[in-house]
């Protein structure tokens, strides 16, 4: 795509990325280089039970880094969860943070770091961009899923348990100092988790590429991530080989680098309320909504959707731009079907009981102005009804 010479672009990516099998073993050295002496490991019970931490703790010991563990991270982490993590940090005399897990663990660590070094404000008061000024304690992220890309973004998404509202906190200060991208930690993931998080990564790259804020650097990352995910998600779900998982976790990180600088679309704006009110896993919510939103958005940016089709391996040579754009929706539906993503939310108990609240929360999202088609309330209701089934 041609660069728009009527505007200027800003690219921010201060995190150090180390990737490849075995890269997680560098964590002790990296924390020591950051001045850490005792780290709070923020994780969930699944990661703890899988034994993933044993090798990481060993490398911490070899580097002379003490540790404490907070393993009570919950899916769609709440403000209560974040405050509990911050309390564990202080109680154990920690001076640095290490998140090991999916987006929930990394977001919890990010938000805990924010309140630890920025007292006097609630998390809700820091919703949006640039609402705090002090950097987090030294912070490293090690992802164990291939979807959220929280290790390469400036955002944490937290849920208010009283209102079920999921709200984002954005700041360049929230990038981890170091992200260790190690496919060996993902080879035991269950197929449904790989499918959900992999489709989440596809959403990030696709939404970034077609939204109104896409820019020359992000579009390169977006298309590369789309191509990698289209090639490797099916094999990853089939057997979780080291090669497939290494490519998938890297694709997720690359997608994060893209959308962290551009934003996404109404897929994410609509999925957050679904997760907040009904507890649907974030990746699944995005994956189910994606083709319905694509259908709605095609007319707003058909050439970009045509590019998506090509990146997913569709031969668009004899197609018009609109035909190729529609082919991108078919390609996404086929990929989702092949990896076991349901077409609707029927299996998750989602109903219309909170539809009005979900629509209202959708329009609170900062991604609304970025969507290639200006969304109306009626359109959001229609998409929700299609996806709920």
Secondary structure, DSSP 8 states (H G I E B T S, - for coil): ----TTS--------EEEESTTGGGGHHHHHHHTT-SEEEEE--HHHHHTTTHHHHHHHHHHTT-EEEEE----SS-BHHHHHHHHHHHHHTT--EEEEEESHHHHHHHHHHHHHHHSTTS-TGGG-EES---S--SEEEEEE-SSS--GGG-SEEEEEETTTTEEEEEE-GGGS-SEEEE-GGGGTT--HHHHHHHHHHHHHHHHHHHHSTT--HHHHHHHHHHHHHHHHHHHHHHHH--HHHHHHHHHHHHHHHHHHHHH---HHHHHHHHHHHHH---HHHHHHHHHHHHHHHHGGGSHHHHHHHHHHTT---TTS-HHHHHHHHHHHHHHHHHHTT--SSSGGGT--STTHHHHHHHHTT-TTGGGSSS---HHHHHHHHHHHH-
